[in-house]
Amino acid sequence: MLSRSQYEQLDCQYAHTPPLDDGFSASGEHYQLVHLLNKFGYHPHSREESFEITEKLLTEGWQQ
């Protein structure tokens, strides 16, 4: 589970990351998302997995 600060960082980055089906998306935003997940101890193996992990973590909320 994430701290409030981690949750807010992840939520902000997720909001800036374009959907995977957007062929003209800026891949740098996806790399930023993966970087945050790695920093928080989650290690996705693909962009798809990074979205799955992020959505799960944001649904769970943060730990007080």
N, C-alpha and C positions, 0 to 999 in steps of 0.2 A: 504494500500500500504506500502511497505517496504522501509526503508532507504537503502542507498547503502551498508553500512556495514552489515545490516541484509541480504540483497540480496546475498552478497558475501558469507556469512556464510552458508546460505541455499543452494546456488548453489554448494558449495564445499561438503557439507554433502550429498546432493542428488547424486552427482557424485560418492560418496563412498558407497552409499546404494544399495545393490543388488536388482534385480527385485523380485517382490513378488512370481513369479512362480519358482524361484530358490529354490528347496527343501533343498539345503545344505547351504543356505545363513546364514550369521552371523546376528542373530536377534539384536545384540547390535547396529548395524548400524541403524536399523529401530527405535530402542528406541531413539537414538541420534536425528534422524529426527523429531520424535514426540516431544522430549524435546525442540528442537528449535522452532517448531511451537507453542507449549504451551508458551514458553518464549516471543514470538512475538504477543501473544494474540489470536491465533487460537487454537482450541481444537478439534482435530480429535478424532473420536470414534473408529477408526480401522486403521490398517496399510494401507488398500486400500484408505481410506479417506485421510490419510496423504499424499499419493502420489498424489491424485487428487488436494488437496489444494496446495501442493508444485508446481506442474506443472502449475497451474493457476497463482500463485504468480510469478513464474519465467517468465512466458509469459508476465505478466503485466509490469515487470521491476521494477525499484526503483523510489522513489520520490526524487526530488532534493530539 
